[in-house]
Amino acid sequence: MFITFEGPEGSGKTTQIERAAAYLAKRGIAVTRTREPGGTEIADQIRDVLLRADNHDLVPVAELFLYFASRAQHVAEKIRPALQAGHVVLCDRYADSTLAYQGFARGLDIDLIHLLNDIATENLDPDLTLLFDLPVDVGIARARARAERFQPEAREDRFEQEELAFHEKLRRGFLQLAGQHPERYRVIDAARDVEEVWSQTKVTLDVALMQEGE
């Protein structure tokens, strides 16, 4: 089963995916946890280029192709082999982030992004997507506080530096995707306390795994 965790900046999805991986492993379920961009040695090198705060001159189309290069390597080297081995794969961001960030927020052609993603992934889609949704101002404040707490010497990454309007379009894009794919998406209120968010995440995972086993 392939499960993706999506959401805007500061949504807390990384905390939830850590808990989910530990929870599934405790249940004796073989689980592979990974992330995008990155997930493999080559893909992580591309990640460094994409997220470096001083790469101001990276144009949207170049950014788009870097994401697909990273994803192609990630799917071929890590995600697909794990699925073939019978693992539950938990991925922190995937194709929907490209649609939201580069499509809805950057304004690149949505149909083209779908086409390129199909090529990069060989049509590998998630079985379930958890969208951790929260107001933009709350998410940005959380992301900046996190950066100061854990990496005080580092500046914000390129996406945290974007204007508020970018993040508003990003959030609307994710919610639009959720509306277009109700069979796959589950929207979780990420503005709540972390324990409340985990409670809903856990129930969602339990239901999905039960349905998968039917």
Backbone as CSV, one residue per row, in Angstrom:
resi,resn,N_x,N_y,N_z,CA_x,CA_y,CA_z,C_x,C_y,C_z
1,MET,0.852,-1.191,0.000,0.000,0.000,0.000,0.887,1.240,0.000
2,PHE,0.531,2.197,-0.822,1.321,3.416,-0.996,0.525,4.588,-0.417
3,ILE,1.040,5.197,0.653,0.354,6.271,1.351,1.218,7.525,1.331
4,THR,0.643,8.635,0.889,1.389,9.890,0.847,0.838,10.872,1.872
5,PHE,1.744,11.667,2.421,1.408,12.696,3.403,1.673,14.054,2.755
6,GLU,0.634,14.861,2.618,0.750,16.136,1.929,0.292,17.280,2.827
7,GLY,0.687,18.488,2.472,0.246,19.650,3.221,1.144,20.841,2.977
8,PRO,0.667,22.021,3.321,1.475,23.233,3.159,2.582,23.308,4.205
9,GLU,3.364,24.385,4.140,4.458,24.560,5.092,3.912,24.608,6.521
10,GLY,4.603,23.922,7.443,4.229,23.972,8.845,3.015,23.160,9.224
11,SER,2.599,22.248,8.362,1.379,21.478,8.636,1.594,20.342,9.637
12,GLY,2.838,20.015,9.930,3.121,18.962,10.901,3.079,17.555,10.327
13,LYS,3.025,17.434,9.003,2.912,16.109,8.386,4.142,15.251,8.664
14,THR,5.313,15.854,8.798,6.520,15.068,9.058,6.457,14.425,10.434
15,THR,5.951,15.149,11.422,5.758,14.575,12.746,4.787,13.400,12.683
16,GLN,3.726,13.559,11.918,2.713,12.508,11.816,3.236,11.279,11.071
17,ILE,4.054,11.480,10.061,4.573,10.329,9.320,5.562,9.556,10.194
18,GLU,6.302,10.254,11.048,7.190,9.567,11.983,6.385,8.674,12.926
19,ARG,5.299,9.215,13.446,4.444,8.435,14.346,3.794,7.267,13.610
20,ALA,3.362,7.526,12.396,2.705,6.472,11.618,3.659,5.315,11.349
21,ALA,4.894,5.624,10.994,5.876,4.568,10.719,6.133,3.732,11.966
22,ALA,6.270,4.391,13.109,6.506,3.667,14.363,5.291,2.824,14.734
23,TYR,4.098,3.366,14.529,2.862,2.656,14.861,2.701,1.395,14.013
24,LEU,2.934,1.516,12.724,2.798,0.356,11.839,3.852,-0.702,12.143
25,ALA,5.080,-0.261,12.402,6.145,-1.214,12.725,5.819,-1.978,14.013
26,LYS,5.243,-1.266,14.983,4.875,-1.905,16.246,3.794,-2.968,16.028
27,ARG,2.971,-2.766,15.020,1.934,-3.741,14.682,2.482,-4.903,13.861
28,GLY,3.768,-4.872,13.578,4.381,-5.944,12.806,4.232,-5.802,11.312
29,ILE,3.892,-4.599,10.856,3.713,-4.341,9.432,5.035,-3.848,8.848
30,ALA,5.477,-4.452,7.760,6.695,-3.993,7.083,6.431,-2.614,6.483
31,VAL,7.228,-1.638,6.869,6.971,-0.264,6.445,8.254,0.381,5.941
32,THR,8.129,1.142,4.872,9.227,1.954,4.356,8.793,3.409,4.416
33,ARG,9.560,4.214,5.135,9.276,5.646,5.232,10.271,6.400,4.364
34,THR,9.768,7.349,3.579,10.650,8.097,2.700,10.097,9.508,2.512
35,ARG,10.759,10.308,1.658,10.345,11.705,1.498,10.682,12.211,0.104
36,GLU,10.024,13.307,-0.259,10.359,14.010,-1.496,10.465,15.513,-1.220
37,PRO,11.316,16.213,-1.985,12.306,15.613,-2.872,13.355,14.875,-2.053
38,GLY,13.923,13.856,-2.647,14.932,13.056,-1.961,14.531,11.602,-1.902
39,GLY,15.012,10.923,-0.888,14.679,9.523,-0.700,15.766,8.556,-1.128
40,THR,16.663,9.004,-2.004,17.822,8.213,-2.412,19.023,9.149,-2.471
41,GLU,20.208,8.585,-2.618,21.415,9.429,-2.625,21.371,10.454,-3.767
42,ILE,21.002,9.999,-4.947,20.954,10.916,-6.091,19.839,11.937,-5.913
43,ALA,18.665,11.465,-5.499,17.537,12.377,-5.314,17.818,13.402,-4.217
44,ASP,18.562,13.011,-3.187,18.908,13.958,-2.126,19.848,15.052,-2.629
45,GLN,20.708,14.726,-3.583,21.561,15.756,-4.174,20.716,16.790,-4.912
46,ILE,19.680,16.325,-5.593,18.770,17.248,-6.279,17.992,18.072,-5.255
47,ARG,17.612,17.445,-4.144,16.895,18.151,-3.076,17.688,19.366,-2.599
48,ASP,18.998,19.196,-2.433,19.832,20.300,-1.962,19.732,21.505,-2.892
49,VAL,19.700,21.248,-4.182,19.576,22.340,-5.154,18.210,23.001,-5.030
50,LEU,17.170,22.198,-4.921,15.806,22.721,-4.893,15.505,23.572,-3.664
51,LEU,16.025,23.202,-2.505,15.639,23.872,-1.272,16.610,24.940,-0.795
52,ARG,17.778,25.029,-1.413,18.751,26.041,-0.970,18.165,27.442,-1.079
53,ALA,18.200,28.170,0.035,17.562,29.488,0.088,18.211,30.497,-0.857
54,ASP,19.488,30.305,-1.193,20.162,31.285,-2.041,20.032,30.991,-3.536
55,ASN,19.272,29.962,-3.906,19.057,29.675,-5.333,17.878,30.487,-5.877
56,HIS,17.988,31.801,-5.754,16.893,32.681,-6.165,16.628,32.634,-7.668
57,ASP,17.641,32.330,-8.447,17.508,32.409,-9.903,16.974,31.134,-10.538
58,LEU,16.607,30.150,-9.746,16.056,28.914,-10.298,14.667,29.201,-10.862
59,VAL,14.527,29.062,-12.183,13.261,29.413,-12.827,12.251,28.271,-12.645
60,PRO,10.953,28.575,-12.682,9.933,27.554,-12.407,10.034,26.295,-13.262
61,VAL,10.337,26.433,-14.546,10.405,25.239,-15.403,11.591,24.370,-15.017
62,ALA,12.739,24.989,-14.708,13.896,24.217,-14.250,13.572,23.525,-12.929
63,GLU,12.899,24.242,-12.046,12.475,23.669,-10.774,11.601,22.440,-11.008
64,LEU,10.660,22.561,-11.935,9.753,21.459,-12.247,10.509,20.220,-12.707
65,PHE,11.443,20.394,-13.638,12.178,19.244,-14.164,13.088,18.624,-13.108
66,LEU,13.611,19.434,-12.193,14.417,18.875,-11.113,13.565,17.983,-10.212
67,TYR,12.344,18.407,-9.940,11.455,17.568,-9.132,11.177,16.239,-9.818
68,PHE,10.956,16.272,-11.110,10.662,15.020,-11.806,11.898,14.135,-11.923
69,ALA,13.075,14.731,-12.054,14.297,13.930,-12.058,14.473,13.221,-10.721
70,SER,14.247,13.965,-9.634,14.336,13.378,-8.304,13.309,12.273,-8.124
71,ARG,12.073,12.511,-8.584,11.007,11.520,-8.399,11.250,10.262,-9.215
72,ALA,11.718,10.408,-10.431,11.988,9.238,-11.262,12.999,8.320,-10.577
73,GLN,14.054,8.907,-10.037,15.071,8.126,-9.339,14.491,7.488,-8.073
74,HIS,13.711,8.250,-7.353,13.114,7.805,-6.099,12.176,6.616,-6.306
75,VAL,11.308,6.739,-7.306,10.350,5.657,-7.576,11.075,4.390,-8.016
76,ALA,12.019,4.547,-8.932,12.708,3.377,-9.481,13.583,2.683,-8.446
77,GLU,14.246,3.470,-7.619,15.242,2.901,-6.706,14.666,2.506,-5.352
78,LYS,13.594,3.176,-4.909,13.131,2.932,-3.542,11.648,2.581,-3.433
79,ILE,10.767,3.411,-3.994,9.338,3.214,-3.739,8.817,1.935,-4.378
80,ARG,9.053,1.761,-5.679,8.506,0.584,-6.353,9.096,-0.726,-5.796
81,PRO,10.405,-0.820,-5.547,10.928,-2.053,-4.947,10.314,-2.353,-3.578
82,ALA,10.071,-1.325,-2.770,9.466,-1.547,-1.459,8.038,-2.063,-1.596
83,LEU,7.289,-1.503,-2.523,5.924,-1.980,-2.757,5.927,-3.420,-3.258
84,GLN,6.851,-3.725,-4.137,6.939,-5.094,-4.665,7.323,-6.094,-3.579
85,ALA,8.026,-5.615,-2.557,8.416,-6.475,-1.434,7.293,-6.613,-0.402
86,GLY,6.161,-5.954,-0.652,5.023,-6.064,0.241,4.991,-5.060,1.378
87,HIS,5.816,-4.026,1.302,5.844,-3.011,2.346,4.704,-2.012,2.173
88,VAL,4.285,-1.429,3.298,3.494,-0.206,3.259,4.491,0.942,3.127
89,VAL,4.348,1.741,2.087,5.267,2.857,1.852,4.594,4.153,2.289
90,LEU,5.258,4.869,3.192,4.797,6.175,3.659,5.727,7.229,3.079
91,CYS,5.184,8.123,2.279,6.027,9.118,1.602,5.616,10.534,2.001
92,ASP,6.568,11.288,2.507,6.376,12.682,2.897,6.510,13.543,1.634
93,ARG,5.369,13.868,1.037,5.208,14.574,-0.248,5.417,13.614,-1.431
94,TYR,4.663,13.929,-2.493,4.776,13.153,-3.735,4.212,14.018,-4.856
95,ALA,3.565,13.423,-5.831,3.138,14.143,-7.036,2.169,15.283,-6.752
96,ASP,1.309,15.133,-5.743,0.342,16.197,-5.463,1.035,17.484,-5.015
97,SER,2.192,17.357,-4.383,2.940,18.564,-4.024,3.417,19.295,-5.272
98,THR,3.808,18.560,-6.289,4.224,19.202,-7.542,3.044,19.931,-8.175
99,LEU,1.888,19.303,-8.180,0.694,19.961,-8.718,0.354,21.215,-7.913
100,ALA,0.456,21.134,-6.597,0.104,22.268,-5.753,1.130,23.399,-5.844
101,TYR,2.415,23.047,-5.714,3.464,24.073,-5.695,3.748,24.640,-7.087
102,GLN,4.084,23.755,-8.013,4.478,24.242,-9.340,3.272,24.528,-10.237
103,GLY,2.162,23.827,-10.014,0.966,24.048,-10.806,0.125,25.188,-10.275
104,PHE,-0.559,24.972,-9.175,-1.477,25.976,-8.644,-0.762,27.232,-8.145
105,ALA,0.363,27.083,-7.444,1.038,28.250,-6.874,1.966,28.953,-7.859
106,ARG,2.720,28.181,-8.656,3.635,28.790,-9.631,2.933,29.131,-10.953
107,GLY,1.805,28.461,-11.224,1.060,28.762,-12.441,1.479,27.982,-13.665
108,LEU,2.262,26.897,-13.503,2.634,26.085,-14.656,1.458,25.211,-15.076
109,ASP,1.510,24.711,-16.292,0.397,23.990,-16.886,0.108,22.672,-16.148
110,ILE,-1.105,22.546,-15.635,-1.487,21.369,-14.856,-1.463,20.098,-15.699
111,ASP,-1.976,20.172,-16.917,-2.002,18.985,-17.775,-0.584,18.510,-18.093
112,LEU,0.322,19.459,-18.316,1.718,19.097,-18.581,2.337,18.425,-17.361
113,ILE,2.038,18.925,-16.169,2.575,18.323,-14.950,2.074,16.886,-14.807
114,HIS,0.789,16.662,-15.094,0.250,15.298,-15.040,0.996,14.382,-16.013
115,LEU,1.221,14.861,-17.225,1.892,14.061,-18.245,3.317,13.715,-17.822
116,LEU,4.063,14.720,-17.375,5.449,14.490,-16.971,5.528,13.587,-15.745
117,ASN,4.560,13.732,-14.851,4.565,12.878,-13.670,4.312,11.416,-14.044
118,ASP,3.407,11.183,-14.990,3.149,9.816,-15.444,4.409,9.188,-16.041
119,ILE,5.176,10.008,-16.760,6.425,9.513,-17.341,7.437,9.199,-16.239
120,ALA,7.592,10.136,-15.296,8.599,9.981,-14.239,8.304,8.796,-13.323
121,THR,7.019,8.536,-13.072,6.637,7.502,-12.103,6.162,6.209,-12.755
122,GLU,6.070,6.210,-14.077,5.466,5.087,-14.792,4.071,4.798,-14.224
123,ASN,3.319,5.901,-14.053,1.903,5.850,-13.639,1.688,5.278,-12.235
124,LEU,2.638,5.488,-11.352,2.475,5.029,-9.985,1.764,6.099,-9.153
125,ASP,0.526,5.801,-8.753,-0.274,6.721,-7.947,-0.427,6.182,-6.528
126,PRO,-0.622,7.070,-5.549,-0.849,6.612,-4.176,-2.206,5.912,-4.039
127,ASP,-2.281,5.027,-3.065,-3.563,4.422,-2.712,-4.346,5.322,-1.763
128,LEU,-3.625,6.091,-0.964,-4.235,6.968,0.034,-3.362,8.198,0.202
129,THR,-4.012,9.366,0.299,-3.286,10.611,0.549,-3.901,11.312,1.752
130,LEU,-3.080,11.586,2.756,-3.509,12.346,3.922,-3.088,13.798,3.728
131,LEU,-4.054,14.701,3.702,-3.772,16.122,3.543,-3.918,16.804,4.893
132,PHE,-2.821,17.335,5.395,-2.819,18.040,6.675,-3.017,19.533,6.386
133,ASP,-4.216,19.995,6.642,-4.625,21.342,6.246,-4.704,22.266,7.452
134,LEU,-4.270,23.516,7.261,-4.358,24.528,8.312,-4.243,25.908,7.692
135,PRO,-4.661,26.962,8.402,-4.539,28.317,7.865,-3.095,28.661,7.544
136,VAL,-2.911,29.443,6.508,-1.563,29.766,6.023,-0.728,30.464,7.083
137,ASP,-1.296,31.443,7.778,-0.500,32.191,8.755,-0.023,31.296,9.896
138,VAL,-0.847,30.343,10.291,-0.457,29.410,11.349,0.684,28.520,10.872
139,GLY,0.566,28.007,9.653,1.593,27.123,9.108,2.935,27.812,8.947
140,ILE,2.933,29.028,8.422,4.192,29.749,8.217,4.857,30.063,9.551
141,ALA,4.059,30.462,10.538,4.623,30.748,11.863,5.262,29.496,12.450
142,ARG,4.594,28.351,12.290,5.157,27.092,12.796,6.459,26.748,12.082
143,ALA,6.478,26.895,10.761,7.660,26.534,9.979,8.855,27.389,10.373
144,ARG,8.627,28.679,10.596,9.725,29.564,10.953,10.215,29.299,12.375
145,ALA,9.289,28.999,13.270,9.686,28.663,14.641,10.504,27.379,14.669
146,ARG,10.100,26.412,13.844,10.833,25.145,13.752,12.248,25.372,13.242
147,ALA,12.378,26.201,12.208,13.702,26.466,11.646,14.614,27.137,12.671
148,GLU,14.076,28.065,13.435,14.878,28.754,14.442,15.268,27.810,15.582
149,ARG,14.388,26.859,15.890,14.639,25.947,17.003,15.685,24.899,16.663
150,PHE,15.584,24.359,15.432,16.452,23.230,15.086,17.636,23.613,14.197
151,GLN,17.521,24.708,13.449,18.607,25.138,12.569,18.770,26.653,12.672
152,PRO,19.122,27.166,13.835,19.186,28.613,14.018,20.198,29.298,13.109
153,GLU,21.179,28.542,12.630,22.193,29.138,11.754,21.745,29.176,10.300
154,ALA,20.649,28.479,9.988,20.195,28.381,8.596,19.071,29.361,8.326
155,ARG,19.024,29.868,7.125,17.915,30.696,6.703,16.763,29.804,6.281
156,GLU,15.588,30.404,6.108,14.434,29.656,5.611,14.755,29.079,4.243
157,ASP,14.088,27.971,3.892,14.291,27.447,2.552,13.540,28.311,1.535
158,ARG,13.722,28.011,0.254,13.174,28.891,-0.791,11.657,29.027,-0.694
159,PHE,10.984,27.974,-0.277,9.526,28.020,-0.267,8.986,28.786,0.934
160,GLU,9.644,28.699,2.069,9.219,29.478,3.224,9.425,30.970,2.994
161,GLN,10.300,31.345,2.063,10.548,32.749,1.766,9.491,33.353,0.833
162,GLU,8.650,32.535,0.258,7.653,33.036,-0.690,6.642,33.951,-0.007
163,GLU,6.014,34.814,-0.831,5.002,35.729,-0.326,3.772,34.963,0.164
164,LEU,2.975,35.638,1.009,1.779,35.026,1.567,0.825,34.561,0.471
165,ALA,0.724,35.334,-0.612,-0.184,34.974,-1.707,0.183,33.625,-2.311
166,PHE,1.466,33.315,-2.390,1.918,32.025,-2.899,1.365,30.905,-2.024
167,HIS,1.473,31.068,-0.725,1.030,30.026,0.198,-0.491,29.894,0.213
168,GLU,-1.199,30.994,-0.012,-2.663,30.912,-0.105,-3.063,30.100,-1.339
169,LYS,-2.409,30.341,-2.460,-2.690,29.568,-3.680,-2.321,28.098,-3.485
170,LEU,-1.244,27.872,-2.762,-0.808,26.509,-2.477,-1.880,25.749,-1.689
171,ARG,-2.380,26.386,-0.638,-3.408,25.727,0.175,-4.673,25.459,-0.643
172,ARG,-5.097,26.447,-1.418,-6.289,26.250,-2.259,-6.069,25.123,-3.254
173,GLY,-4.852,25.018,-3.765,-4.543,23.950,-4.708,-4.673,22.576,-4.085
174,PHE,-4.140,22.421,-2.879,-4.257,21.134,-2.190,-5.728,20.782,-1.944
175,LEU,-6.507,21.753,-1.497,-7.918,21.489,-1.208,-8.687,21.178,-2.489
176,GLN,-8.300,21.812,-3.595,-8.939,21.493,-4.872,-8.622,20.059,-5.285
177,LEU,-7.385,19.648,-5.107,-7.007,18.265,-5.417,-7.794,17.274,-4.558
178,ALA,-7.968,17.618,-3.288,-8.739,16.746,-2.402,-10.173,16.619,-2.894
179,GLY,-10.747,17.730,-3.392,-12.103,17.690,-3.917,-12.213,16.896,-5.205
180,GLN,-11.141,16.893,-5.984,-11.137,16.153,-7.252,-10.933,14.656,-7.053
181,HIS,-10.326,14.271,-5.932,-10.003,12.856,-5.701,-10.496,12.399,-4.322
182,PRO,-11.797,12.458,-4.082,-12.310,12.084,-2.750,-12.094,10.619,-2.405
183,GLU,-11.919,9.777,-3.422,-11.705,8.360,-3.164,-10.326,8.087,-2.570
184,ARG,-9.428,9.011,-2.766,-8.037,8.824,-2.309,-7.664,9.741,-1.156
185,TYR,-8.223,10.917,-1.116,-7.838,11.936,-0.138,-8.615,11.823,1.170
186,ARG,-7.912,12.088,2.275,-8.532,12.295,3.566,-7.938,13.580,4.133
187,VAL,-8.790,14.564,4.405,-8.321,15.863,4.889,-8.351,15.872,6.415
188,ILE,-7.232,16.234,7.013,-7.072,16.243,8.463,-6.817,17.674,8.922
189,ASP,-7.524,18.093,9.954,-7.373,19.442,10.502,-6.067,19.521,11.278
190,ALA,-5.055,20.107,10.655,-3.716,20.143,11.254,-3.503,21.341,12.159
191,ALA,-4.525,22.188,12.324,-4.385,23.335,13.220,-4.570,22.938,14.676
192,ARG,-5.023,21.733,14.908,-5.283,21.270,16.266,-3.998,20.814,16.964
193,ASP,-4.141,20.450,18.218,-3.032,19.912,18.997,-2.465,18.667,18.325
194,VAL,-1.159,18.460,18.453,-0.484,17.355,17.763,-1.080,16.002,18.135
195,GLU,-1.527,15.844,19.379,-2.103,14.567,19.795,-3.467,14.343,19.141
196,GLU,-4.234,15.408,18.983,-5.524,15.289,18.312,-5.333,14.954,16.836
197,VAL,-4.330,15.577,16.231,-4.032,15.290,14.825,-3.605,13.831,14.677
198,TRP,-2.774,13.346,15.597,-2.336,11.954,15.532,-3.512,10.997,15.700
199,SER,-4.442,11.331,16.584,-5.604,10.472,16.797,-6.382,10.285,15.502
200,GLN,-6.611,11.383,14.769,-7.331,11.266,13.500,-6.487,10.545,12.450
201,THR,-5.194,10.800,12.450,-4.301,10.124,11.500,-4.315,8.614,11.731
202,LYS,-4.215,8.219,12.978,-4.200,6.800,13.333,-5.499,6.119,12.904
203,VAL,-6.628,6.729,13.177,-7.912,6.142,12.777,-7.990,6.012,11.258
204,THR,-7.527,7.024,10.559,-7.554,6.991,9.097,-6.703,5.849,8.559
205,LEU,-5.526,5.655,9.135,-4.648,4.562,8.725,-5.284,3.201,9.035
206,ASP,-5.866,3.089,10.210,-6.493,1.821,10.601,-7.609,1.433,9.625
207,VAL,-8.434,2.394,9.280,-9.537,2.128,8.351,-9.009,1.720,6.972
208,ALA,-7.987,2.443,6.496,-7.430,2.148,5.176,-6.814,0.760,5.130
209,LEU,-6.081,0.383,6.170,-5.437,-0.926,6.209,-6.468,-2.037,6.326
210,MET,-7.540,-1.791,7.078,-8.607,-2.775,7.188,-9.283,-2.992,5.831
211,GLN,-9.540,-1.911,5.112,-10.159,-2.011,3.798,-9.221,-2.701,2.804
212,GLU,-7.926,-2.429,2.937,-6.939,-3.058,2.051,-6.912,-4.573,2.258
213,GLY,-7.148,-5.005,3.506,-7.108,-6.424,3.795,-8.380,-7.176,3.492
214,GLU,-9.452,-6.457,3.130,-10.729,-7.108,2.836,-10.703,-7.816,1.486
